[in-house]
């Protein structure tokens, strides 16, 4: 966690002169974002419901979470649950909670996934620091990335880990 905090601080310092502070997430902005993803849930081309489990960043997630005994994993910004479905299939005994702001996206996340409607900056958790989260291809959609990362870190159990990947401007890859 200390390393992640240090990286966020460096990111903030490096980008402070070149970036504008994020707009606050007002109720109106949150409604517009939610509506956008509700509509996007019908777009299979740009928001697919499946992913090839052989892709390297998918294999990396499986390797990272396979070291945990019967893990409870939170897929933050899960979209249609495509990464969580692969994890559920590859990690017997695991339990996956899929969180997304869009109910239409979550409708694709069927059993054995447990859907949870929530924003990345308002994640529920029965007990703080309780599960390892994965944010795969979702952080770029956050209005306030440092706030989203802070909320994700809040649900990591002591000594636990989290995983995140996102697209880059240069390559478009995760």
N, C-alpha and C positions, 0 to 999 in steps of 0.2 A: 504494500500500500504506500509505503514511503517513496518508492521509486515512481509510482504513478503520480503522487502529489508533486514530486520534483519535476517530472516531465510536464505536468500541467502548468506549473509556475514558469518553467522555461518557455513554454509555448506562449503563455500570456505576455512575458517580457519581450520575446522576439517579435510577436505580432502586434504589440500594443501601438506602435507608431503607424502601422500599415492597415489596421482594421478599425472598423466602427463597432462600438459596443452593440451587442444584440438588442433588438427591440424587446421590451418586456412582453411576456406572454399574457396578454389580456384575455378576458373571456371571449371577446369578439374574434381575436386572432386565433384562439384555440378552436372556436367553432368553424372558422374558415379552413383551418388545417384539417380538422376532422372531416369536414364535408369533401375536401379535395381527395383524401384517402378513401372515403366511402365510395366516391365515383371511380377512383383508380382501381378498386378491388375488382371491377368488371373488365379490366385491361390485362388480359393474360400475357400479351406480348411484352409489356414493360414491367409487369408485376406478376411473374410466373408463380404457380403454386407448387412446382417441383424443381428440384435441382439434382444434377448428376452427382451421386455420392462419391465418385472417383476424383472430383476436382480437389486440388491440393488444399485449399483453405478449408474445405469440408473435412478432409482427412485430418487436418491439423486439429480441428475442433474435437473430432472423435478421439484422437490420441490424447489431447489434454484432459478431457473429461473422463476417459476410460481409467485413469489412475485413481478415481474417487470410488469408494465403495457405495453401491446403490445410490448414486447422486440424485439430489433434487436440484434441477437446473432451471433457471429462469431465462427464457429467450425474450430479450427486451426489444421491442419494436419488431416483433416477429413477422409482421405482414401476414401472409397466408400460412405460416408455420412450416415452410419447406425445410429449413435447417433443423428445426426441432423434430420433424418426422424422421429425418435421417438419424439424429442422435437417439431417438426412441428405439429405432430398429437396430442400431448398432450397440446400444448399451443396455442389455437386459437388466431389468429391475430398476432402471432409472425412472424418475418422475419428472415430467416437464411441464412447467407453467409458462404459457405463451401470453405475453403482454403486448398489446397494440392499442393505439388510439381509435382504430376503426373497427366497428362491429362487423362490417361487411368483410373485412380482411379476416377477422377472427372466425367468421362462419366457415372458412376453409380449414381451420385448424381442428379437425375432428379427433375422436378418440385415437390413441390414449392421451392426447394432449389436453391440458387443463387451461382453457382460455381465461384471460383476465383483461378487461377493458381499462387501460390506464395510459396516461402520458408518461414519457420518459422522465419528466421532472416531477411526477407525482405518483411514484410507485408504491403500492401497498405492500406491506409485509407483516405477517402475524408477529414475528419477532425480528427486530433489526439484526443485521449480520447473520442471516440464516441460510443463504444459499449461494452457489456460484452462478453468476449471471453471464450470459453471452449477449453481446450486442453486435450482430453480424449484418453489416450493410444498412444500419439504421441510424447511426449517429449523425450522418450527414443531413438527416431530416430534422434534427433538433434545432429549435430556435436559439437555445443557449447551450452550447455543447459542454462547457465546464459545469453548468448546473446539472445537465443530464448525467455526466460522468460522476458527479458527487452523489446523485441519487442512486446510481448503479452501485457505487462503492458502499453505500449504506447497507445494502442487503448481503454483502459478502461476509461469510462467517469468519471469525478470527483465524488467521493462518490460511484462509482460503484464497482462491484466485478468481479472476474474471478474464474473459476473452472478448476482444472487440476487433472488428475489421471494418474498413470503410473504403470507398473508392477514392482514388487520388485524381487530382485535376490532370496530372501529366499522363497517366497511363489508363485511367478508367478502371483499373483492376482493383480488387479488394486486397 
